[in-house]
Amino acid sequence: MKKLLTLIVTTILQSSFIISYSLACTNIIVGKQASQDGSVLVTYSADNYGTYGSMYFHAGGTHAKGEMRPIYDGDTNRHWGEIPQAETTYRVIGQMNEHQVSICETTFGGREELCDTTGILDYTSLIYIALERATTARQAINVMTSLVAQYGYNSEGESFSVCDKNEAWILEMIGKGPGVRGANWVAVRIPDDCISAHANQSRITRFDLKDKQNVLYSKDIIKFARQKGYFTSKKDADFSFRDAFAPSDFSATRYCEARVWSIFNHFFTGMAPYTDYAFGLVPVTDPAARYTEMPLYVKPDKPVNLQTVIAAMRDHYEDTPLDFRSQPGAGPYQMPYLPTPLSWELDGKKYFNERPVSTQQASFCVVCQMHATLPNAVGGIVWFTNDDPNMAPFMPVFCGATSVPKCYKRIPGEQDDLHYTTESAFWLQNTVSNYVYPYYSKIFPDLQQVRDSLEQAAIKETSVFQLTATPELTASEKYAKFLTDYSQQKATDMMARWQQLFRYIMVKHNDMAVRKLNPDGSFKQNPYGLAAPVDRPGYPEAYRRRIVKETGDRYLIK
């Protein structure tokens, strides 16, 4: 163990420790034969470190010749320029369009010198433009790669999950350098009976150069890598996208690949051989690392469902070697959240925090569910939540809806990053979460009960709608209004229940005490109508033992 710890510390000190937005998001991808109901699933936790979370909306429609589409940076709102608008665009709700095409992402950064600072397309704009213009995942990939070839790509290296109701793909892309249009990119289709994940580290290594059906890539990708000195093998078959454009280091494995390892571990029992690699214990310069790295996808032991995928997005490494709930940073109430940044210094030495899938800095999280056997309007559901996915319920918004629930919108000057309102799901959910975090093991069970009841009821209801839907019914304007109203009502119900939850936990857990309850869950009163005396549980026993161990007899009553 001492040898392994020494290896970790040494690797950390050799790493750049550039901790930024590029170590932010997480995606899970599920092929249609890997899910119980035949749906394709893709998740996205947008962990934006303080950014206000909202749901994107584009109404779609026809556009006049000569009309231009402005490009605003998705992270900074900087105006990059504009491109000609498509003749026809499709309605987009969050990460899904009306044809059940969904696109999500995680940033892996990669070689800094390859960012095209003169390009006008950032990764977020690329996502939403593709959703506005594509009817399939393959078409979306073509839209994205064609656009950057013409207008340039100004973001860092990016992994995109590009899915529709039949196919699921990972597209990885990085630029060619300042002033050079186009990008180096490769897209790999995830087999229908498999699941995949990515979390801020490039995951496509070697790929089949001859499989035209399941692998797409930029024509000059290997030639470019050779010219830059990123790839020196004489055999094209040895080419690895990740090794050429985003070489692994300790942070890439321990912060990023460890999340993928933990996700796979939810569904697949064969992850033991990849543990050392994912935990950063195999030096990235060691040739053996190539043979211990994780696969791009795995076949789950049994088909997954919406609930089990959501559970994986709520992962904090529980009950694995990376579980940190008993560590000092978790506090007396085993909070599975650690403050950012990921690295910190003390007495001239650098240390790090674990980085789990579920994190407090999530601005929003979605699970996109797409069914090939259902009409698009009801087949596609964006399950949406603001803030940390563990601390709030996922509520449904059908892709057949014609507007976004108001509580999920960003309204500048009224409901945004700098303007708090309880009418905003982002701010209300953050209010509850931030009250629960410091007393996690004490209060979280109350939150979990309400979260799960809302979520499970919505899942049952939407299943009923899908069973009764027909193409003729769902094509009507009346049904579109029904889906819009239903999506709005579920968001409204969640907001009301979440306000009620906050009032309840405030009363029950005020001042670190706990009010007594009656068997029916109401607060107990004394014989004279006032609240019964509170319980004062103090610290949990394990933490009391830690206090005694660290302070000796200092607080001993003699």
Disulfide bonds with the S-S distance in Angstrom:
none
